[in-house]
Amino acid sequence: MNPLASELNEKLAKNAPEVFAMLSDYGRRAYFPKGILTQSAEAKAKAHRFNATIGIATEGGGPMYLDSIQQRVPGLEPKDIYPYAPPAGRPGLRDAWRKKLLAENPSLAGKTFGEPVTTSAITHGISVTAELFVDPGDVLLLPDKLWGNYRLCFENHFGAKIETFPFFEGEGFNVAGFGEALERNAQGRDKLIVLLNFPNNPTGYMPTPAEGEEIVKALRAQAERGTKLVVLTDDAYFGLFFHLGGDSMTESLFGPLTNLHPNILAVKLDGATKELFVWGLRCGFLTFGPGQSQGAEAVCDVLDAKVRGLIRAGVSNVPHLSQSLIQFALEAPEVDAERQAKADILCARASRVYEISHQPRFKESWDVYPFNSGYFMLIELKGVEAERLRVHLLDQHGVGLIATGKHDLRVAFSCLEVDDVEPLFEIVHQAIQELI
């Protein structure tokens, strides 16, 4: 093992042996090298005469660039576009995202947690997290209504075993089933990885405040039984809370889980992708919330160094242009109002979908799973399988929807205009009746 990795492991084991025990074999071997990047950073700070370290071309005291590219981004300085960004991201962007987390998650006040590390959106953050914590055969627990890419990443790529429990009980989140699944899957294991995606894809559900408290209580109870829990909160759709059918939580579970118990490590995965409506810029964040405040800064320093090493070994760094655009947007005084205006549009669409999909005339064709947030809603079909209906809708009616289970059909209201909602559900109803 590289001495730098050993040094990080010793520091982590000293300050939080529980977190050290959560690391995968690769996670224990991960480190950030004192190589070209470190030497270049030192030179940037001290080389006041000549700096011939980093592998970019310069001209006139700045990065070399082509006018045919620069003229398409006239509002940015070349220094904010062309040079390599640091592996963990632009310092200003990391600071801006941390301030955003504190402002939007009041339960983080007074707690010790890490500086957000910039990733190439959430999928990359998930992959880096899996590198750090997942060994083949490790169990990942999550609800049965899930984003299919979790299986591709955790199961196919990293060899984990996904275990699920029924998402809903009645009209809400299956809190009791979650607690039972936690205890059942922890038996015979020292470590369990839990993934909670709220607002959820594909259901569009965000727990109520009471359900959120019960989720945290169940995790704490399992930690007190001695299980080491790596709890991932995939907050991709954070902020899009529409409170349909009642109030939902309005902050991430990452807040109440941070500094909750030494056997819990909270890992927040989020990003600008949906929160700032910049899907193609591929910029996300990974933030660690250690289970206790004592030693938390040292824990975060070690995990930050390991993640920087993993990013360096994988994609090197996240595109600088994306980071600059997002940082400057976050610093703009009008950004909150702009985000709210877009969220209001989505809320109007979601509200119309809620109204139409629950109408009695469609009761013979489907039941509606609870939804209140995000981009999606899910219907449970009656008398026809989802894949058969999906193909029929596409071939015979020119309508595209997603089959997510044997009888589950997902509707992305995020890309429907309000006036399109009723005609869409009428066509779905008609198509179901044509097939049964």
C-alpha positions, 0 to 999 in steps of 0.5 A: 500500500502506498505510504500516503494511503497508509497515512490517511488510513491511520488518521481516519482509524484514530479519529473515527474507527467506525468510518475506517471500517466502512471503507472498501478495499479500494477505498483503503488504498485510495490517496491523493498523490504529491505529484504534478498537481501538488507541485503545480499548486505550490508553484502557482503560489510561489513561482513569481518569476517563471512557472513551467509546471502544469501541462497547459499552453499559455500566451500573454500571461493567460491560457491560450485559446481559440477566438472561435470558441471564446467568442461564444462565451463572451461573458467569461474570462479565459482563466475561468474556462480553459485551465484545468480545475482543481480535482475537488473543484473550484474553491469558490464553487465549493464554498458557494454550494456549502453556503447553499446547503446551510441556507436550505437545510436548517438542521445542519446549523452548528454541525460539522460536515465536509466541504462539498467535492465537485463531481461530474454530476450525481452519477459520477458522485455515486460511482466515486462513493461506490469506489470508496465504500463498496466491496463485491458482495456488500448489501445496498438497501433501498426502496423497490421503486428505484432509478434503474441506473443504481443497478447498473452502477452498484450491482453490475459495476461494483458487485454489490447486492441490492436488497429492496423493501416495498416503498409505500404503505397506504398513502405514504412511505413504508417506514415500518417496512424500512425499519424491518428491512434494516434489521433483517439485512444487517444480520450477520454483517458489520456494514450496511449501505443504505440509499435514500432518493427523495424526491424519488425517481420514479415516484415523485414522492418526498416523505412527510416531516413525521416520516422523515423523523421515523426514517432517522429514528430507524437508522439510529436504532440500527446504528445503536445495535452496532451496524455501521451504516453508510447512508447515501442521500441522492438529492437530485430533485431537491427543492422541487417540493409541491406539497400535493395531498399534504406537507412534505419535508423541505430539507434533506435527510443529510441534515438530521443524519449528520453527527447523529451516531458514530456508526452512521456516515451520511453522504449527500449526493446532489448537484446543479443538474436539476436544481439549476436546470443545467442537465448537460453541464454535468456538475454535482457535489459529494458531501460527507456528514460524519456521525459525531462532531468530535474528530469530524474535521479530520474525518472529512480531510481524509475522505476529501483526500481519498475522493480527490485521488479517485477523481484524479484517477478517473476523470482528472477533474470536472470541466472548468467552464461548467463550474464557473457558470454555476458558481457565478449563477449561485453568486448572482442576486437574482438566482433564487427568484429565477429558480423559484419561477421555474419551480412554480411552473413545474408545480403548476404541471404537477398540480394539474397531473394530480387533479386529472390522474385522480379523476374517478373516470380513470379508476378502472384503468389505474391507481395513482401512487402518492406523489408530491415533488420532483419531476415524475409520478407513477401509476399502477395499471389495471388489466395490462402490463406496463411494457405492452401498454408502453409499446402500444402507446408509442406505435398506435398513439405516438405517446412516449412513457416509461415502464418501470415495473410489471404494472408501473408506468412513469409520467414525466410531468416536467416535460408536459405543458399544463394544457397537455396533461388532460389529453395525455391521460385520456389517451393512456386511458383509451389505450388501456381499454383497447388492450383489455 
